[in-house]
Amino acid sequence: MQAGFPLVFHNISAMTNFYLSFLTKNIMRKIYTTMLFFITNLNVFAQAPVWFNTDTSSAPIIDVVGMVKDSSENIYVAAMNTLGEIVFDKYDSAGTRLFEKHTKVGLFTTPKDIVISDSGFIFIGGFCENFTGTHDYCIIKYNSSGDTLWSHVYDYPVLFSADELSDITIDESGNTYATGSSQGDFLTLKLNTNGDTAWTARLDLGNFETAHAIGLDVFNNVWILGISSSGMGTTNHIAKYDSNGQLLFVDTIGLNTTESKNIFLPDTNGNMYVAGNFGSVATNSDFVVKKMDNSGSVVWTFNYNVLNSNRIDELKGIAFDSNGDLLITGDSYGMGVYVTATLKINPSGVLLWDTVKSVTGASVQSMDIATNSNDNIFISGKYGAFGFVTKYDSSGNEQWTMVDSTNIGNGEIKRIVTGTSQSVYSCGKMRLTGSNDPRSAALKYFDASLITSELENHTEIKDLEITPNPSTGIFTIILPEKHNDILFECYNAQGELITREKYADTNKIFLEIKRDAGVYFGKIKADEKFFSPLKLVKL
């Protein structure tokens, strides 16, 4: 059963009027229009962002690399603009931008990943262009105020060497690890907390090697995944180093990925789950997950062919739930039909459930997966020119999907993390109304299924009016007609019920919010008609 309910809009104007996102001056400096769209075979529910904010760079954004969250639920977003700068933004949990930093190392800097330590230090890794026009590894460490503590550049000591970092990670002590390609070899390195080189490990397999992903197990052994290319084709390889940089093994492996996020997943026993794709003539490519023990032996392999057909399947991420089961998301294309697939397998590699959402006539991509303390699952991605977020419960039942557009499009919701009180944070690239320049965007969602889960078999209320909105605390909600029995409930952004009122023989609801400024949600049951959630902004 699916909780929530689909809303049907008869025209774009009606849809815009319902979901005009009024954002307070304490949260935003501008007011943007956010709309929800239906997708073929996707259930889209009333789920608007609590807040939405963007960078202020003078140059367009090329790519949004990722996002991390600290223990205070501050959000850090890393992006890259057309000036070759890292655009680094910090937002608090209310959406206020706390800082924006622009960093350039060399002539042009391309960030690839962002991570955060338990102590709250932020690391951005990528590569930079030097004066010869070639690339070097580049890793930057920031404090929580956005100050650069150090930057480390690795340049293989050969003129015109090409060194491109693909992925970084950190251990519990704050040491940094990076991997990628250096002069056609796998190059993995470790930096200490001061940014000094602890060790470098070069792996030459005789061809052209590129590492795509890096991960640490519970013993701080370093795992890398990549490809070795030659005129005869490509071979997929996995390698493991100990914490001192000594090679423990290197072997071929029947999977690969161009993704760097959420590909390695360690358990508490020293095993490593490795996720990616593997192709064959019969199936093009499939999702593949392998469980490997501490010696590098494969314990089991799980293969998943989306729709059991000859399609291109791409796994995009994995995560654990609280039971140690693995959650997997990805997408698939074939015969003009795009789908996303989300599934759960147990620690023995047995499929527990899967769910596939199909779209005809437009591309759809899963980009990230996250889960919260209740084992709800959140998928972010891109549908056509718009970003989306989907929520599933722990059994794989879809709860809601939001597709977020800013009229012009060019949007994606690339990364997603969960917070406390059913908060969900995401980031991506979006083009705003009135501008042709893509921006780095951060969004926060409140899990509105908490206040809409019982609304089934409803009749939608149309032409509802809220005035004023935003307001200093006094709101009038006007229904299009009188109702004999009205129940109104108002919730804050954490899902706490703050008021419940009953009305009879009226079409007006009078509401006073005496709480702090912020975003609130209303729910109405008017006779047999429902509307939820109403977005109310107190200044």
Backbone hydrogen bonds, N-H to C=O, Kabsch-Sander energy under -0.5 kcal/mol:
donor,donor_aa,acceptor,acceptor_aa,energy
4,G,452,T,-0.6
7,L,44,V,-1.0
9,F,7,L,-0.6
15,M,11,N,-1.7
16,T,12,I,-2.7
17,N,13,S,-2.4
18,F,14,A,-1.8
19,Y,15,M,-1.9
21,S,19,Y,-0.6
22,F,20,L,-1.2
23,L,21,S,-0.6
27,I,24,T,-1.4
28,M,24,T,-3.4
32,Y,30,K,-0.5
34,T,19,Y,-0.6
34,T,32,Y,-0.6
35,M,405,S,-1.5
37,F,403,V,-0.7
39,I,42,L,-0.7
42,L,39,I,-2.4
44,V,42,L,-0.6
45,F,43,N,-0.6
45,F,401,T,-1.5
46,A,5,F,-0.6
47,Q,45,F,-1.6
50,V,444,K,-3.1
51,W,444,K,-1.2
53,N,442,A,-2.4
55,D,440,S,-1.7
61,I,438,P,-2.2
62,I,80,M,-3.1
63,D,80,M,-1.3
65,V,63,D,-0.6
65,V,78,A,-1.8
66,G,78,A,-1.4
68,V,76,Y,-2.0
70,D,74,N,-2.0
73,E,70,D,-1.8
75,I,91,Y,-3.2
76,Y,68,V,-2.7
77,V,89,D,-2.6
78,A,66,G,-2.2
79,A,87,V,-1.8
80,M,63,D,-2.3
81,N,85,E,-1.9
82,T,60,P,-1.9
84,G,81,N,-1.8
86,I,103,T,-3.5
87,V,79,A,-2.4
87,V,85,E,-0.6
88,F,86,I,-0.7
88,F,101,K,-3.1
89,D,77,V,-2.3
89,D,87,V,-0.6
90,K,99,F,-2.2
91,Y,75,I,-2.7
92,D,96,T,-2.2
95,G,92,D,-2.0
98,L,90,K,-3.0
98,L,96,T,-0.5
99,F,90,K,-1.2
101,K,88,F,-2.9
103,T,86,I,-2.0
107,L,129,E,-2.9
108,F,129,E,-0.6
109,T,84,G,-2.0
110,T,127,F,-3.3
112,K,125,G,-3.5
113,D,125,G,-1.8
115,V,123,F,-2.3
117,S,121,F,-2.6
120,G,117,S,-1.7
122,I,142,Y,-2.0
123,F,115,V,-2.8
124,I,140,I,-2.2
125,G,113,D,-2.0
126,G,138,C,-2.7
127,F,110,T,-2.1
128,C,136,D,-2.2
129,E,108,F,-2.7
130,N,134,T,-2.8
133,G,130,N,-1.9
136,D,128,C,-2.2
137,Y,154,Y,-1.8
138,C,126,G,-2.3
139,I,152,H,-2.4
140,I,124,I,-2.5
141,K,150,W,-2.7
142,Y,122,I,-3.1
143,N,147,D,-1.9
146,G,143,N,-2.0
149,L,141,K,-3.2
149,L,147,D,-0.6
150,W,141,K,-1.2
152,H,139,I,-3.2
154,Y,137,Y,-1.4
155,D,153,V,-0.5
158,V,156,Y,-3.2
161,S,158,V,-1.7
163,D,135,H,-2.0
163,D,161,S,-0.6
164,E,181,S,-3.0
165,L,163,D,-0.5
166,S,179,T,-2.9
167,D,179,T,-1.7
169,T,177,Y,-2.2
171,D,175,N,-1.7
174,G,171,D,-1.7
176,T,191,L,-2.1
177,Y,169,T,-2.9
178,A,189,L,-2.1
179,T,167,D,-2.1
180,G,187,L,-0.7
181,S,164,E,-2.3
182,S,185,D,-2.7
183,Q,162,A,-3.1
185,D,182,S,-1.6
186,F,203,L,-2.2
187,L,180,G,-1.3
188,T,201,A,-2.5
189,L,178,A,-2.3
190,K,199,W,-2.6
191,L,176,T,-3.0
192,N,196,D,-2.6
195,G,192,N,-2.1
198,A,190,K,-3.1
199,W,190,K,-1.3
201,A,188,T,-3.2
203,L,186,F,-2.6
205,L,203,L,-0.6
208,F,229,S,-2.4
209,E,184,G,-2.6
209,E,207,N,-0.7
210,T,227,I,-2.4
211,A,180,G,-0.8
212,H,225,L,-2.9
213,A,225,L,-1.6
215,G,223,W,-2.3
217,D,221,N,-1.7
220,N,217,D,-2.0
222,V,241,Y,-2.7
223,W,215,G,-3.2
223,W,221,N,-0.5
224,I,239,A,-2.4
225,L,213,A,-2.0
226,G,237,H,-2.4
227,I,210,T,-2.4
228,S,235,T,-2.6
229,S,208,F,-3.1
230,S,233,G,-2.6
233,G,230,S,-1.8
235,T,228,S,-2.4
237,H,226,G,-2.8
238,I,251,D,-2.8
239,A,224,I,-2.1
240,K,249,F,-2.5
241,Y,222,V,-2.9
242,D,246,Q,-2.3
245,G,242,D,-2.2
248,L,240,K,-3.4
249,F,240,K,-1.4
251,D,238,I,-2.6
253,I,236,N,-1.8
255,L,253,I,-1.3
256,N,277,N,-2.1
265,L,273,Y,-2.3
267,D,271,N,-2.0
270,G,267,D,-1.0
272,M,292,M,-2.8
273,Y,265,L,-2.6
274,V,272,M,-0.5
274,V,290,K,-2.8
275,A,263,I,-1.9
276,G,288,V,-2.4
277,N,256,N,-3.0
278,F,286,D,-1.7
280,S,284,N,-0.7
284,N,280,S,-2.0
285,S,283,T,-2.2
285,S,311,R,-1.7
286,D,278,F,-2.5
287,F,304,Y,-2.4
288,V,276,G,-2.3
289,V,302,F,-2.4
290,K,274,V,-2.7
291,K,300,W,-2.4
292,M,272,M,-2.9
292,M,290,K,-0.6
293,D,297,S,-2.6
296,G,293,D,-1.7
299,V,291,K,-3.5
299,V,297,S,-0.6
300,W,291,K,-1.1
302,F,289,V,-3.3
303,N,301,T,-0.5
304,Y,287,F,-2.3
306,V,304,Y,-0.7
308,N,305,N,-2.1
309,S,306,V,-1.1
311,R,283,T,-0.8
311,R,309,S,-1.6
312,I,333,Y,-2.6
313,D,285,S,-1.0
313,D,311,R,-0.8
314,E,331,D,-3.1
316,K,329,T,-2.7
317,G,329,T,-1.5
318,I,262,N,-1.0
319,A,327,L,-1.8
321,D,325,D,-1.9
324,G,321,D,-1.6
326,L,345,I,-3.0
327,L,319,A,-3.3
328,I,343,L,-2.7
329,T,317,G,-2.1
330,G,341,A,-1.7
331,D,314,E,-2.2
332,S,339,V,-2.4
333,Y,312,I,-1.6
334,G,337,V,-1.5
337,V,334,G,-1.8
338,Y,359,V,-2.3
339,V,332,S,-2.3
340,T,357,K,-2.1
341,A,330,G,-2.3
342,T,355,T,-2.4
343,L,328,I,-2.3
344,K,353,W,-2.5
345,I,326,L,-2.3
346,N,350,V,-2.2
349,G,346,N,-2.5
352,L,344,K,-3.3
353,W,344,K,-1.3
355,T,342,T,-2.5
357,K,340,T,-2.3
359,V,338,Y,-2.9
361,G,336,G,-1.0
365,Q,382,K,-2.8
367,M,380,S,-3.5
368,D,380,S,-1.5
370,A,378,F,-2.0
372,N,376,N,-1.6
375,D,372,N,-2.1
377,I,392,Y,-3.0
378,F,370,A,-3.0
379,I,390,T,-2.7
380,S,368,D,-1.8
381,G,388,F,-1.8
382,K,365,Q,-2.3
383,Y,386,F,-3.8
384,G,363,S,-3.1
386,F,383,Y,-2.7
387,G,404,D,-1.2
388,F,381,G,-1.5
389,V,402,M,-2.2
390,T,379,I,-2.6
391,K,400,W,-3.0
392,Y,377,I,-2.8
393,D,397,N,-2.3
396,G,393,D,-2.0
399,Q,391,K,-3.4
400,W,391,K,-1.1
402,M,389,V,-3.0
404,D,387,G,-2.5
404,D,402,M,-0.5
405,S,35,M,-1.4
405,S,403,V,-0.5
408,I,406,T,-2.0
409,G,431,R,-0.7
411,G,385,A,-3.3
412,E,429,K,-1.5
413,I,381,G,-2.2
414,K,412,E,-0.7
414,K,427,C,-1.5
415,R,427,C,-1.5
417,V,425,Y,-2.8
419,G,423,S,-2.9
423,S,420,T,-1.5
424,V,445,Y,-2.3
425,Y,417,V,-3.1
426,S,443,L,-2.5
427,C,415,R,-1.9
428,G,441,A,-2.0
429,K,412,E,-0.5
430,M,439,R,-2.2
431,R,409,G,-1.6
432,L,430,M,-0.5
432,L,437,D,-0.6
435,S,432,L,-1.9
439,R,430,M,-3.4
441,A,428,G,-3.2
441,A,439,R,-0.6
442,A,53,N,-2.8
443,L,426,S,-2.7
444,K,51,W,-2.1
445,Y,424,V,-3.4
446,F,48,A,-0.5
447,D,422,Q,-1.5
448,A,446,F,-2.0
450,L,447,D,-2.0
451,I,448,A,-1.5
452,T,448,A,-0.5
453,S,449,S,-1.3
455,L,452,T,-1.8
456,E,454,E,-1.4
459,T,528,E,-0.6
461,I,530,F,-1.0
462,K,460,E,-0.5
465,E,478,I,-2.3
467,T,476,T,-2.6
471,S,537,V,-2.3
475,F,473,G,-0.5
475,F,511,L,-3.1
476,T,467,T,-2.4
477,I,509,I,-2.9
478,I,465,E,-3.2
478,I,476,T,-0.6
479,L,477,I,-0.6
479,L,507,N,-3.6
483,H,506,T,-2.2
486,I,503,Y,-2.7
487,L,525,K,-2.7
488,F,501,E,-3.0
489,E,523,K,-2.5
490,C,499,T,-2.3
491,Y,521,F,-3.2
492,N,496,E,-2.0
493,A,519,V,-0.5
495,G,492,N,-2.1
498,I,490,C,-2.9
499,T,490,C,-1.3
501,E,488,F,-2.7
503,Y,486,I,-2.5
505,D,483,H,-0.6
506,T,483,H,-1.6
509,I,477,I,-2.4
511,L,475,F,-2.8
511,L,509,I,-0.5
513,I,473,G,-2.8
514,K,512,E,-0.7
518,G,538,K,-1.6
520,Y,536,L,-3.3
521,F,491,Y,-2.8
522,G,534,L,-2.3
523,K,489,E,-2.6
524,I,531,F,-2.5
525,K,487,L,-2.4
526,A,529,K,-3.1
527,D,485,D,-3.0
527,D,525,K,-0.6
529,K,526,A,-2.7
530,F,459,T,-1.6
531,F,524,I,-1.9
534,L,522,G,-2.6
536,L,520,Y,-3.0
536,L,534,L,-0.6
538,K,518,G,-2.8
538,K,536,L,-0.6
539,L,471,S,-3.1
539,L,537,V,-0.5
